[in-house]
Amino acid sequence: MESIDNLKFNEQGLIPAIAQEEDTGEVLMLGYMNEEALRRTLASGEVWFYSRSRQELWHKGATSGNRILVRSVWTDCDGDTILVRAKPLGPVCHTGSRTCFFQQLNEDGTIVTPQDEG
């Protein structure tokens, strides 16, 4: 049986963590976890990340109330990415969108938000 010790954290001690809506499969956001954030996520049942810009642990939704409840946590086949199947309690993105992935990158290189399209 493998454990957290077998995961492949990068040279900064971080691992990408994808939050995915449990029922729909929609990708909610991508963040990074250090080992402590991952352990807190597993222990608390709520998602924790490590903020690369602030260089500190970040309890997702602690300020806004838009927490992400953990349903299950998975690793990929290489052990270098985490997938959190979750139930969001409100919008996940800091913009107020339910997901951070609401902009489309077109073939011509332009980025559009669907509601901007005619």
Buried (B, 14 or more C-beta within 10 A) or exposed (E): EEEEEEBEBEEEEBBBBBBBBBEEEBBBBEBBBBBEBBEBBEEEEBBBBBEEEEEEBBBBBEEEEBBBBBBEBEBEEEBEBBBBBBEBBEBBBEEEBBBBBEEEEEEEEEEEEEEEEE
